[in-house]
Amino acid sequence: MSTANCMYLSDVSRKLSTEKEIWTPPNEGSVKVNVDAAFSPMSGTAAIGAVARNDQGVVVAALSAPISACNDVEEAEARAILEGLQMASDLKLKYVTLESDSALAVAASNDTTRNHSQHWSVYKDIGLAKSLISSCSISYTRRKLNTLAHDLAKRASVSGDYGRWLDPVPEDIAILAKRDLVNIVYD
């Protein structure tokens, strides 16, 4: 390995150790729902993942599902947000913070005026689903902080299987959730 490559790897390693980002739990009494989507433009297939955790980081529900008739990544991400909100509503959660790593889908989900997106009907449904929850916010998060939802989307993308779990979730999902809690930050 060249000296330049060693120096580059050393710099990357240093940055990774100093730029520690970790999942943060919601406020006390609230639930955080993280969502993500996987989309393959080559095959046109898509899948979503969602995980709901309480203020202690405990998984209260998770979802991994393929989605049909999806045109692009924006639609897949918007449908992940919609499914996350529907899961929260089905669980009768009152105080929800939903996070997605798609800035475009988050912005469109928070826009109350009709936008010109070809996915306006999905965003309209998101607005309706959001209104069914007493207190609900939708915000952007970095992919690093959305790993469990990302893994659940990949799971459905690879397997093609639908899964929805309530506490206790299967052990493999619980193990993935625990990795996010190793360095949890409580505000």
C-alpha atoms as a printed R data frame, in Angstrom:
    type eleno elety resid chain resno       x       y       z
1   ATOM     1    CA   MET     A     1   0.000   0.000   0.000
2   ATOM     2    CA   SER     A     2   1.352   3.404  -0.941
3   ATOM     3    CA   THR     A     3   2.142   6.089   1.613
4   ATOM     4    CA   ALA     A     4  -0.620   8.270   0.114
5   ATOM     5    CA   ASN     A     5  -3.194   5.491   0.600
6   ATOM     6    CA   CYS     A     6  -2.060   4.912   4.175
7   ATOM     7    CA   MET     A     7  -2.345   8.626   4.924
8   ATOM     8    CA   TYR     A     8  -5.834   8.721   3.367
9   ATOM     9    CA   LEU     A     9  -7.017   5.705   5.385
10  ATOM    10    CA   SER     A    10  -5.552   7.242   8.532
11  ATOM    11    CA   ASP     A    11  -7.443  10.503   7.856
12  ATOM    12    CA   VAL     A    12 -10.697   8.614   7.228
13  ATOM    13    CA   SER     A    13 -10.234   6.595  10.418
14  ATOM    14    CA   ARG     A    14  -9.542   9.758  12.430
15  ATOM    15    CA   LYS     A    15 -12.640  11.476  11.019
16  ATOM    16    CA   LEU     A    16 -14.824   8.467  11.778
17  ATOM    17    CA   SER     A    17 -13.643   8.353  15.381
18  ATOM    18    CA   THR     A    18 -14.105  12.086  15.975
19  ATOM    19    CA   GLU     A    19 -17.376  12.569  14.061
20  ATOM    20    CA   LYS     A    20 -19.476  10.223  16.161
21  ATOM    21    CA   GLU     A    21 -23.151  10.552  15.320
22  ATOM    22    CA   ILE     A    22 -25.725   8.584  17.212
23  ATOM    23    CA   TRP     A    23 -29.460   7.986  17.253
24  ATOM    24    CA   THR     A    24 -31.241  10.249  19.745
25  ATOM    25    CA   PRO     A    25 -34.441   9.140  21.487
26  ATOM    26    CA   PRO     A    26 -37.616  11.227  21.369
27  ATOM    27    CA   ASN     A    27 -38.868  13.334  24.257
28  ATOM    28    CA   GLU     A    28 -40.263  11.515  27.271
29  ATOM    29    CA   GLY     A    29 -43.679  10.010  26.519
30  ATOM    30    CA   SER     A    30 -43.111  10.226  22.759
31  ATOM    31    CA   VAL     A    31 -42.264   7.701  20.075
32  ATOM    32    CA   LYS     A    32 -39.789   8.191  17.245
33  ATOM    33    CA   VAL     A    33 -40.525   6.457  13.953
34  ATOM    34    CA   ASN     A    34 -37.587   6.131  11.569
35  ATOM    35    CA   VAL     A    35 -38.385   5.218   7.955
36  ATOM    36    CA   ASP     A    36 -36.402   4.465   4.826
37  ATOM    37    CA   ALA     A    37 -36.884   3.057   1.346
38  ATOM    38    CA   ALA     A    38 -34.836   1.003  -1.071
39  ATOM    39    CA   PHE     A    39 -35.417   1.476  -4.794
40  ATOM    40    CA   SER     A    40 -33.826  -0.271  -7.763
41  ATOM    41    CA   PRO     A    41 -34.204   1.748 -10.969
42  ATOM    42    CA   MET     A    42 -33.014  -1.230 -13.023
43  ATOM    43    CA   SER     A    43 -35.856  -3.502 -11.905
44  ATOM    44    CA   GLY     A    44 -38.330  -0.889 -10.708
45  ATOM    45    CA   THR     A    45 -38.680  -2.716  -7.403
46  ATOM    46    CA   ALA     A    46 -38.938  -0.941  -4.073
47  ATOM    47    CA   ALA     A    47 -39.212  -1.737  -0.397
48  ATOM    48    CA   ILE     A    48 -39.664   0.166   2.830
49  ATOM    49    CA   GLY     A    49 -38.561  -0.166   6.410
50  ATOM    50    CA   ALA     A    50 -39.968   1.504   9.512
51  ATOM    51    CA   VAL     A    51 -39.163   1.229  13.192
52  ATOM    52    CA   ALA     A    52 -40.943   2.863  16.135
53  ATOM    53    CA   ARG     A    53 -39.003   3.319  19.386
54  ATOM    54    CA   ASN     A    54 -40.023   4.826  22.687
55  ATOM    55    CA   ASP     A    55 -38.097   7.369  24.744
56  ATOM    56    CA   GLN     A    56 -35.921   4.594  26.176
57  ATOM    57    CA   GLY     A    57 -34.964   3.337  22.706
58  ATOM    58    CA   VAL     A    58 -37.090   0.193  23.008
59  ATOM    59    CA   VAL     A    59 -38.570  -0.985  19.710
60  ATOM    60    CA   VAL     A    60 -42.365  -0.974  20.001
61  ATOM    61    CA   ALA     A    61 -43.023  -1.882  16.352
62  ATOM    62    CA   ALA     A    62 -41.177  -2.540  13.107
63  ATOM    63    CA   LEU     A    63 -42.118  -2.982   9.468
64  ATOM    64    CA   SER     A    64 -40.291  -4.404   6.464
65  ATOM    65    CA   ALA     A    65 -42.266  -4.523   3.223
66  ATOM    66    CA   PRO     A    66 -41.913  -4.611  -0.536
67  ATOM    67    CA   ILE     A    67 -44.041  -2.025  -2.346
68  ATOM    68    CA   SER     A    68 -45.538  -2.424  -5.780
69  ATOM    69    CA   ALA     A    69 -45.946  -0.054  -8.710
70  ATOM    70    CA   CYS     A    70 -43.241   2.362  -7.621
71  ATOM    71    CA   ASN     A    71 -41.822   4.780 -10.194
72  ATOM    72    CA   ASP     A    72 -38.802   6.340  -8.500
73  ATOM    73    CA   VAL     A    73 -36.890   6.850  -5.270
74  ATOM    74    CA   GLU     A    74 -38.915   9.934  -4.266
75  ATOM    75    CA   GLU     A    75 -42.127   7.939  -4.422
76  ATOM    76    CA   ALA     A    76 -40.559   5.073  -2.447
77  ATOM    77    CA   GLU     A    77 -39.363   7.474   0.274
78  ATOM    78    CA   ALA     A    78 -42.757   9.223   0.406
79  ATOM    79    CA   ARG     A    79 -44.535   5.883   0.703
80  ATOM    80    CA   ALA     A    80 -42.163   4.924   3.533
81  ATOM    81    CA   ILE     A    81 -43.198   8.099   5.388
82  ATOM    82    CA   LEU     A    82 -46.862   7.286   4.777
83  ATOM    83    CA   GLU     A    83 -46.454   3.701   6.049
84  ATOM    84    CA   GLY     A    84 -44.580   4.946   9.123
85  ATOM    85    CA   LEU     A    85 -47.420   7.344   9.946
86  ATOM    86    CA   GLN     A    86 -50.035   4.655   9.341
87  ATOM    87    CA   MET     A    87 -48.143   2.301  11.652
88  ATOM    88    CA   ALA     A    88 -48.106   5.020  14.352
89  ATOM    89    CA   SER     A    89 -51.822   5.649  13.844
90  ATOM    90    CA   ASP     A    90 -52.629   1.918  13.988
91  ATOM    91    CA   LEU     A    91 -50.735   1.763  17.295
92  ATOM    92    CA   LYS     A    92 -52.780   4.751  18.529
93  ATOM    93    CA   LEU     A    93 -49.628   6.715  19.282
94  ATOM    94    CA   LYS     A    94 -50.309  10.315  20.306
95  ATOM    95    CA   TYR     A    95 -46.877  11.967  20.266
96  ATOM    96    CA   VAL     A    96 -44.791  11.013  17.241
97  ATOM    97    CA   THR     A    97 -41.579  12.270  15.713
98  ATOM    98    CA   LEU     A    98 -41.001  10.705  12.301
99  ATOM    99    CA   GLU     A    99 -37.561  10.838  10.688
100 ATOM   100    CA   SER     A   100 -36.519  10.068   7.112
101 ATOM   101    CA   ASP     A   101 -33.179  10.433   5.357
102 ATOM   102    CA   SER     A   102 -34.882  11.846   2.246
103 ATOM   103    CA   ALA     A   103 -34.771  15.644   2.453
104 ATOM   104    CA   LEU     A   104 -36.997  15.933  -0.630
105 ATOM   105    CA   ALA     A   105 -39.745  13.685   0.741
106 ATOM   106    CA   VAL     A   106 -39.581  15.357   4.176
107 ATOM   107    CA   ALA     A   107 -39.904  18.847   2.656
108 ATOM   108    CA   ALA     A   108 -42.827  17.799   0.455
109 ATOM   109    CA   SER     A   109 -44.501  16.016   3.404
110 ATOM   110    CA   ASN     A   110 -44.356  19.210   5.462
111 ATOM   111    CA   ASP     A   111 -45.635  21.435   2.641
112 ATOM   112    CA   THR     A   112 -49.349  22.009   3.172
113 ATOM   113    CA   THR     A   113 -49.890  23.535  -0.261
114 ATOM   114    CA   ARG     A   114 -50.380  21.426  -3.342
115 ATOM   115    CA   ASN     A   115 -47.014  20.821  -4.923
116 ATOM   116    CA   HIS     A   116 -46.251  19.922  -8.513
117 ATOM   117    CA   SER     A   117 -44.711  16.564  -7.694
118 ATOM   118    CA   GLN     A   118 -46.041  13.635  -9.659
119 ATOM   119    CA   HIS     A   119 -46.472  12.043  -6.225
120 ATOM   120    CA   TRP     A   120 -48.858  14.692  -4.888
121 ATOM   121    CA   SER     A   121 -51.490  12.065  -4.025
122 ATOM   122    CA   VAL     A   122 -49.013  10.316  -1.701
123 ATOM   123    CA   TYR     A   123 -48.150  13.627  -0.009
124 ATOM   124    CA   LYS     A   124 -51.849  14.400   0.353
125 ATOM   125    CA   ASP     A   125 -52.312  11.018   2.095
126 ATOM   126    CA   ILE     A   126 -49.340  11.837   4.335
127 ATOM   127    CA   GLY     A   127 -51.073  15.064   5.396
128 ATOM   128    CA   LEU     A   128 -54.229  13.120   6.233
129 ATOM   129    CA   ALA     A   129 -52.319  10.441   8.174
130 ATOM   130    CA   LYS     A   130 -50.399  13.142  10.050
131 ATOM   131    CA   SER     A   131 -53.668  14.846  11.057
132 ATOM   132    CA   LEU     A   132 -54.861  11.633  12.747
133 ATOM   133    CA   ILE     A   133 -52.003  11.826  15.281
134 ATOM   134    CA   SER     A   134 -52.356  14.331  18.153
135 ATOM   135    CA   SER     A   135 -48.819  15.666  17.885
136 ATOM   136    CA   CYS     A   136 -46.699  14.702  14.904
137 ATOM   137    CA   SER     A   137 -43.598  16.125  13.275
138 ATOM   138    CA   ILE     A   138 -41.693  14.915  10.227
139 ATOM   139    CA   SER     A   139 -38.015  15.756   9.998
140 ATOM   140    CA   TYR     A   140 -34.870  14.910   8.100
141 ATOM   141    CA   THR     A   141 -32.104  12.795   9.587
142 ATOM   142    CA   ARG     A   142 -28.824  11.605   8.181
143 ATOM   143    CA   ARG     A   143 -28.553   8.032   6.882
144 ATOM   144    CA   LYS     A   144 -26.074   7.227   9.677
145 ATOM   145    CA   LEU     A   145 -28.854   7.871  12.173
146 ATOM   146    CA   ASN     A   146 -31.424   5.862  10.228
147 ATOM   147    CA   THR     A   147 -29.624   2.536   9.949
148 ATOM   148    CA   LEU     A   148 -32.277   0.240  11.394
149 ATOM   149    CA   ALA     A   149 -34.984   1.541   9.036
150 ATOM   150    CA   HIS     A   150 -32.483   1.250   6.176
151 ATOM   151    CA   ASP     A   151 -31.685  -2.363   7.132
152 ATOM   152    CA   LEU     A   152 -35.401  -3.207   7.305
153 ATOM   153    CA   ALA     A   153 -35.948  -1.753   3.810
154 ATOM   154    CA   LYS     A   154 -32.989  -3.752   2.472
155 ATOM   155    CA   ARG     A   155 -34.380  -6.877   4.144
156 ATOM   156    CA   ALA     A   156 -37.671  -6.570   2.241
157 ATOM   157    CA   SER     A   157 -35.845  -5.624  -0.954
158 ATOM   158    CA   VAL     A   158 -33.744  -8.790  -0.849
159 ATOM   159    CA   SER     A   159 -36.352 -11.238   0.466
160 ATOM   160    CA   GLY     A   160 -39.522  -9.788  -1.046
161 ATOM   161    CA   ASP     A   161 -41.249 -10.683   2.227
162 ATOM   162    CA   TYR     A   162 -43.633  -8.531   4.256
163 ATOM   163    CA   GLY     A   163 -43.134  -8.382   8.008
164 ATOM   164    CA   ARG     A   164 -44.771  -6.334  10.737
165 ATOM   165    CA   TRP     A   165 -43.796  -6.879  14.333
166 ATOM   166    CA   LEU     A   166 -44.822  -5.559  17.724
167 ATOM   167    CA   ASP     A   167 -42.793  -5.661  20.936
168 ATOM   168    CA   PRO     A   168 -41.097  -8.042  21.332
169 ATOM   169    CA   VAL     A   169 -39.619  -7.947  17.837
170 ATOM   170    CA   PRO     A   170 -37.620 -10.874  16.406
171 ATOM   171    CA   GLU     A   171 -34.140 -11.260  17.856
172 ATOM   172    CA   ASP     A   172 -32.312 -10.227  14.673
173 ATOM   173    CA   ILE     A   173 -34.172  -6.898  14.652
174 ATOM   174    CA   ALA     A   174 -33.602  -6.416  18.390
175 ATOM   175    CA   ILE     A   175 -29.857  -6.945  17.865
176 ATOM   176    CA   LEU     A   176 -29.792  -4.344  15.078
177 ATOM   177    CA   ALA     A   177 -31.724  -1.916  17.297
178 ATOM   178    CA   LYS     A   178 -29.268  -2.362  20.168
179 ATOM   179    CA   ARG     A   179 -26.328  -1.264  18.022
180 ATOM   180    CA   ASP     A   180 -27.976   2.174  17.784
181 ATOM   181    CA   LEU     A   181 -28.251   2.355  21.568
182 ATOM   182    CA   VAL     A   182 -24.595   1.709  22.358
183 ATOM   183    CA   ASN     A   183 -23.883   5.423  22.574
184 ATOM   184    CA   ILE     A   184 -27.403   6.798  22.989
185 ATOM   185    CA   VAL     A   185 -27.740  10.493  23.819
186 ATOM   186    CA   TYR     A   186 -30.498  11.614  26.171
187 ATOM   187    CA   ASP     A   187 -31.307  15.324  26.022
